[in-house]
């Protein structure tokens, strides 16, 4: 009687397509990078009596191994906005003014940006503002604000309200980096503390916008303003192409 040879068993992963390996690797990489960013230490508190005074340079945490001086993108992996409307100096007709910073949106910055996306310190420095106890403006007050800015433009106080929840970071040369529309400030981040370039300090959101007032969490963005001094923001009075050229040498990664 002839013995029948047993059929060879098909390898368990034989039906897995090569593309699935790549997709799986990308998902794992993204999870690991985000976890490492959030897990990095929060730095030490400063003992400065008045951290908002621009004449006193902050003591800065060690910045070893971070490469050449310059700004990192406030959202890792982001690139300069492709739309001119999201650059500093872009018109804002509803308030008879211009944008004072970069607006990073997912569809325009080459990186996923959703509510809660980690935001990092673009350079080492000292936190001079952290809106930990921010409360969203109520709908009626929002209507009044919109009517006021539509009639006569926005005052500095009104512009401040329109940025929503904010963090301000002052670098060693006195430049102030303003982060707006945040959904939250990272736990432990507070006014007066020193941070290092690449440290997670907050999370992207939509605060200070009509969608946030309506109680929604979509249309996530990050406003990022660069103020070399108290009177002038980076990109003021410049055409979009000039802004791009100047920013290309300002941002060094990652």
N, C-alpha and C positions, 0 to 999 in steps of 0.2 A: 504494500500500500504506500502510495506516494505521500510524503509529508508536505503539507502546504506551508510555504514560507510566510511568516507574519508580515503584514503590511508595515512599511516604514511610517513612523509617526511624523506628522507635519510639524515643523518647529512652531512654537507658540507665537512668535513674532513674525511669521512668514507673510501674513496679510497686512502688516503695518507698512504704510507707504513712507518713503524717505522724507517727504515733506513734513510728516507728523513729527519726526524727530527734531527737525529744525524749529517747528512751532513750539514744541515742548521745551526746547532749550531756551528759546526767547522768553517764554513765560517764567521759567525758573530764574533766568538772569534778572528780569525786571523785579521779581519778588525779592531776590537777594540784595540788589542795589538799594531798593527802597528801605529794606530792613536795616541795612548797614547805615544809611543816612540817618534814620530815626534813632538808631541805637548809639550814635556817637555822643560823647559826653556834652553837657550843656555849658561848660565853662565855669568861671568863678565870678562872683559878684565883685563890683568895684567899690572902693571906699570913698570915691569922689563925693564931695558934699553937694555939688550942683552939676549933675551930668549934662544938663542942657546948655551950659555956658560954652560958647564956641571957642573961647580963648584958651581953654585948657585942653591940651592934647591927651587922649585916653591912653592908658597903659594897655598894650595889646598882647593877647595870648600868643604863644609861639606859633610860627607859621612855617615850620620846617617841611620840606618835601612838597610844597604846593606849587612849585614852578615860578615863572617870572611874575613880577608885579603886574597887576591889571585886575579887571573885574571878571568874575565868573558869571555866567548866565544865572539869574535868580531861580530858574527852574532847570535842573540838570538835563542836558540834552537838547534844550531849546536853541533856536536860532533867531536871528533878527526877524521881526515881522515882515512878511512879504507885502502886505498892504500898506500903502502910504498913510491910510487913515489911522493906523496903529503906531505911527511914529511920533516923537515929540515935535510940536509945531503944527500938527494937523488941525484943520479948522474944526471948531465945535460950535456950529451955527445956533444950536438951541440956547446957548448962553453967551453968544457974541464973543467967543474967545477961541483959544487954541489948547490942544492937549499939551501937558507939561512933561509927559513921559512916554515910555513904551507900554503898549497894551499887548500882553501875551494871551492869545487864544489858541485852543488846540488846533483849529483848522488853519492857523496862520503862523504857527511857530514850530512846526515839524516835530511835535512831541505831544503825547496825550496829556490834556489838562482837564481834570475833573475836580469837583468839590473835594477838598482834602488832599490834593496833590502837594507834596512837601515843597516848601520854598526855602532856599538857603541864603546865607550871608554871602553877598557877592564879593566882599572883601573883609579882612579882619578889621575890627573896630569896636566901638562901644554903642550899645543900645541907648538912645536918648528919648525914645518914645515906644511904648508897647501898650496898645489898647486892649488890655485884658478884660476890662469890664464894659466893653462896647455893647450898646443897645441899638438895634435898628430903628430908624426913624419911622413914625407911624404914617399911615396913608394920607391923612388930612394934612399933616405937616409937610409931607412930600409934595402935595399939590401946591401948597403955598410957596415952597422953595422953587419949584419949577416955574411958577408964574413970575416970581421975583427975578430969577436969572434970565428969563426970556425977555423981560422988559428992559432991564438995564445992565445985563451982564452979571457975572458972579464976583463977589468980594472974596478976599482970602479966607474968611471964615466959612463962606458958602462952599468954596472949593474944597476946604478941609472936610466938610460934611459929605461932599460928593465922592470923596475917596473911600468912604466907609471905614471899616476897621483897618488900622495902620500899625506899621512898625517903622521907626526911623533909626538908621544906623549911621553913625559918624565915623569916618575913617581917620587914619593918622594925619592926613594932610588937610583935614577940616571939611572934606566933601561929605555931604549928607545924602544917603540913599533912602528914598521913601518907598515903602511897599504899601499898596492900597488894595482895597476890595477883598481883604483876607477873610476866610471863614473862621479862623481861629489863630491865636498866638500859641506857640508850642509851650507846654507846661514847663515852668521854671524860667522861661525867658521874661526878663523884667528890666525896667529902666535902670541904667547904671552898670549893667553887667557887660563884660568883655566877651566877644565871640570871635571865632576864627573863620576864615574863608572856607565855605563849603558846609558849615554847620547849619542844620535845620533850625529855623527860627519861627516858622509859621506855616500856614496852609492856604492854598488858593481858594477863592470863593467868589462871591458876587455882591458883597456888602456895599451899601451906598448906591445901589442901582434900583430901578423900578421893579425888576424881577424879585429882588430881595425884599423890597417893601411889600410885594404881593405874596410873600411867603414861599417862594419857589427857590430851588437850588440849581437850576440850569443856567446856561450862559456864563459858566465859570470863566474867570479871567484873572490876570495879575497886572496891576498898574505898578510900573517900576520907574521912578523918577530919580535923576542924578542932578544934584545941586552943588556945583563947585563953590558957590557962595550963596548968601541969603537972597540975592536979588536976581540971579540968572540960573535957569535950568539948562542942562545939556540939550543942545539942538535948537535953542531959542533963535528965531530969525533966520534959520537955515532951510534951504530947499531939501526935499526928501533925499535926493542923491548925495548931497553933501553930508546929511545926517548918517547915511549908510556908510560912506567912506570913513567918516570920523569914528563911528561905532566899530568898524571892522578892526581898528587898531586898539580900541578901548577894551573890548571883550577878548579875553584870552582862553576861554573855555569854561567848564569842560563840555 
